Amino acid sequence: MSQETFCILDPRTTAKEMREALASVANILEEHDVITNAGYSSLMAVAQQLRRFKNNSAWQISIERETPVEFEIVDNIYKETEAVTIELSSECISVDFEKPFPFLNLDICIVIKNLDEEPVSRWHFDLANKKESELMQPGPLTHVQYGGHNPGFRHLDHALKVPRLNHPPMDIILLCEVVVSNFFPNKWDLIRENPAWCDAVSICQRICYSDYLKKIIQTLGRSNTTILHEMDANIWSKNLSP
């Protein structure tokens, strides 16, 4: 299949467009009682961070761990009998659409806690780090990893730092969609075809998936390499160098 068969839209998104998408998602989640009041405030605060970037196509956002996007309590999830809370936080998401690969920084996580505020599960989506040797961290450039640091509960940190699983970048809105579809399926049925919801999600799909899909498409027709090899941090980052 020729590469021309595929059409991937330009992922370029201004700070204003992203701010409007975040505000739209926050209002929809609040309307359907999916996020708490604090969670709504956190999402709107993230949207406000983007005001200073105006119509620029380079911008950044973050969500402090102390003020995460907090979802309503979900019953009968942990061990199928206990309730949990779900939180999203992000150390930094920084993009510049003038660069060959738009993500300059990406670190976002989902934490699931019991009602005693103890973490029972944590996933984070990020980019491979550059080491002191100037080589990249082993594994895929963009990946998902189970575990990570649990502030205040370091004894619950997961003992393994691998595997780092090949995965497209994820952002706040895409992870909100993941949480709603998995933990609030009845609300998801009411939200998933909402035009405003779909419009906001589609913006983030283009931002996060375009370069990942391009890399897959460029590799699928080759028999002398593999997708995982081409997405290795040291290989992919070398190909992005001017």
N, C-alpha and C positions, 0 to 999 in steps of 0.2 A: 504494500500500500504506500503510495507516495505521500510525502510530507505535505504536499499541497492539498490533500484531502481534508486536512484538519484546519480549523479556524479557531485561533485563540485570541480573544479580545484584548485590547490594550489594558493593562492593569492600572494605569496611571489614575490616581485618585487624589484630589486636593484635600487639605485639612478641613475645609468647609463641608465638603461632601461627606467625609468621614464623621464629622461632628453631627451632621443631620441624621446619618444612619444610626449612630449610637443613641441619640435622643429618641428616635423612632422606636428602636428596640426596647429601650428603657420604658417608654410609655406603654408599649404592648404587653411587656412582661408584668408591669404594675397593674394594668387593666385586668389581666387574667390571674392575679394573685399568685404569681410564680416567684417573684422576688419580694424580700422584706422591704420595709421603708428604708432601712439602712442600705440595702442593696441597690435600691432605686437611686438614692442619694449618691452612692459611689459611681454608678454608671453615668449619672448626669455630671458629676465632678470630672470624670474622664472627658466627656464631651466638651466641658468648659476649658480643659487644658489645651484644646485645639484652637481656641479663638485667637491665640497669639500668633498662630502660623497663617491665619487668614486663608488666602487662596493658593498658598504654596503647595507644591507637590513633594516637599520634604517636610516631615513632621514626626513627632514622637509623643507617646503617652505612657502612663504607668498607673498601676493600682497598688497602693501600699498593702502589705499583709494585715496591718492593723485596721484597715478600712476596706475589706474585700467586697466584691459583688456577692452578696449573701442571698441564697435562695431560701424559700420557705421550707420548714421541716417536712421530711418525707418519711412516712411510717413503713414499718415492715420491710426494711431494705437490708440492714446489717444482720447477717445470719438468718435472714428472712423473718425476723421477729422484732428487731429493734429499729428505732427511728434514727435518722441521721440529718445533719445539715451539710450543705455543699457550698463551697466558697471558690471564687476565682480571684486570683491576684496576678500581677505582672510586674516584674522588676523593671522591664523596659521593652517597648516595641518602638523601634525607630526605622523609618523608611525614607528612601530617597529615590524617586523614580527616574532620576537622571543617571543612576548607576546601572551597570549591566545586570546586577541582581539587587532588587530593591531593598531587601532587609539588611540594615546595618547592625541591628541588634534585635534579638527576639528571645524572650524568656517569660513564659506564661504557664501557670499551673492550675490544676483542679485539686482541691483538698476536700476529702470527705471526713467528717468528724462525728463522733457519737454525741449524745446530749450532755456529756460531761466535758465537752470541748477537746477530747482526746482524738488526734488524727488516727483514722483506721485505714486510710488509703490516700495515695498522692501520685499524680502523674504530672510531668512537666514536659512542655514542648519548647524546644530551643534550637539554637545553632551551635555547631561545634566550636569550642573555644580555641584560640590561638595560643600555643604554648611558648615558653621562653625561648625555645629553639627556633621559633618562627614556624614550626610545623603545626598543623592543626590537630586537634584532639582526634583520636582514632574513631572511625565510624562515619555514618552519613552526615553530610553537611546540615541537613534539616532532619530532626528526629524527635521521637517521643521516648521518654524514659520513665520507668516506674521508680518511685521513691524520692530521694532528695532529703534536704534538711527539714526538720520539724522543730522550729524554735520553741523552747520551753519543754519539748518532749524529745530531746536528742537521743534518748535511749530507744525510741521507736523508729529511728532512722533505718531505712532498709540497708541490709548488709552488702548488697551487690550494687555496683555502679554500671553494670552491663546486664542485659543488652541495651544498646541504643538502636531502636527500631526505625528503619527508614520510613519517613512520614512527611507529608507536605506541611509547610508552616500552618499554624493555626493562630487566630486572633481572638479578641474578646467576643465578638458577635458569633463567630463560628462555634466557639466553645459554649456560648449560651444556648445555641441550637442543639448541641450535643447533650447538654444537661436536660433541657426541656424534653427532648425526644426520648431520653432514657429513663428519667425519673418522674416526669409529669406527662405520661402518654395521653391522658384524657385532655389535658390542656393543649398538648401538641396537636391533637386533631383539630382544635379550634383555631390554632395559630398558623399552621403550616402552609395554608393557601392564602393567607392574608396578603394582599398585594404590597402593602407597606413593609411587611416582614420580609417577603421574598425579594423586594427591591434592595433592602439593607443587606440581606445575606448575599445577594448576587454580587454586590460591590466587593465584599470581603472574599468571596470565592475567587474573583478575578485577581485580587491582590495576592492571595495566598497560593493559589493553585497554578497560575499561568506558567511561571518559570519551571515549576516542578513537572507539569505536564509536557512542556517543551522538551525537557531533558529526557523524559520517558520516550516521547515520540522520536527524538533524534537517535535513540539507542535501540529501539525495537527492531529496526531493520538491519542491524549489524550482527554478524555472527562471530566477530572477533573480540567482543567485550560483553559485559553484563550491565544491567541497570544499577545494581548495587555498587559495582566498581566505579561507574561513571559518577555516581552520587556520593562517593567517598569524599570527605571534606577536603583532603589534600589534592585530589584529582579535580573536583569541581572548582575549588577556589583558584587553582592554577589556571584553569580555562577561562576564569573571569578576569584574570590579570590583563591590563592593557598591553 
